[in-house]
């Protein structure tokens, strides 16, 4: 079913990208779209010295291979920059139900303090999430596919404090309770019984360092993010397992042409786990953020390294298009990464601006990987 849907989307995407005159001739279509969007967005006045808050609340539909079609309602409250801050803070909330019988709600926030001395980030999460498991390692065959499910309730928060210009140091915490783990009695998970196959809770402390001079955290058009976070789960804190997870995220954005809105974006991402890591929290290759085209968790192991580059082209008014490439792989140990095993990812997509002032887009992506292809409908850029 995914292949038939993907084939349809890539044909539509190719038609739109190759026939811009057809798109431009339909200006009335975009005018109608803008009016519909206006019904679900607005402003909340504040003091004359402060710009109004912006909000978006609307039902939505989306698609990814991990969820199939999803439906829900979501909203964002945006705090535009003031004289004391330069970037937009936001609080986001969504409740989603998918045709795979998944329930997902993940309220999240990024809040800048006055003069951006502090940056507060975090999320609450509830997931009832059936998904496929293919085994551990970078050569697990698709024939291993088996369905398992779990329910997760968690909270995490990280506060960064500026130590020098755009350099920040952070401290935070994480709590997750994973339960109602349902395995296929005839599958590999039931026979292997890996760590995390039984209900557990994870409690950890986060430390991080970050260089961040992006102009917008929702959809960046210029600037750089370089962040490394290390999370320590310990039994002394109440965790059922003792393990550590490090996350590296480096991104850079720039405009190649002074008179155009086009953007080039690149990202290097790493996920490194050590100790008694539950199998659900191992590095998972794929998804709608990086290594698009692969089912999230198609390859799973202790460590992940991936990179991607994207060209975002402005076509007309609120309409844009992108092309992207990526490479990545998983490995048990860092020294096990091998160039011949690296998986490729390539794709293209369309964008339509929901809130042009904040560069908040609806995105439609189609991506091809090694023996796989998928498409995605979502809000906001992949990175």
Buried (B, 14 or more C-beta within 10 A) or exposed (E): EBEEBBEEBBEBBEEBBEEEEEBEEEEEEBEEBBEEBEEBBEEEEEEEEEBBBBBBEBEBEBBBBBBBBBEBEBBBBBBBBBEEBEBBBBBBBBBBBBEBEBBBBBBBBBBBBEEBEBBBBBBBBBBBBBBBBBBBEBEBEEEEBBBBBBBBBBBBBBBBEBEEEBBBBBEBBBBBBBEEBEBBEEBBBEEEEBBBBEEBBBBBBBBBBBBBBBBBBBBBBEBBBBBBBBBBBBEEBEBBBBBBBBBBBBBBBEBEEEEEEBBBBBBBBBBBBBBBBBBBBBBBBBBBBBBBBBBBBBBBBBBBBBBBBBBBBBBEBBBBBBBBBBBBBBBBEEEBBEEEEBBEBBBBBBBBBBBEEBBBBBBBBBBBBEEBBBBBBBBBBBB
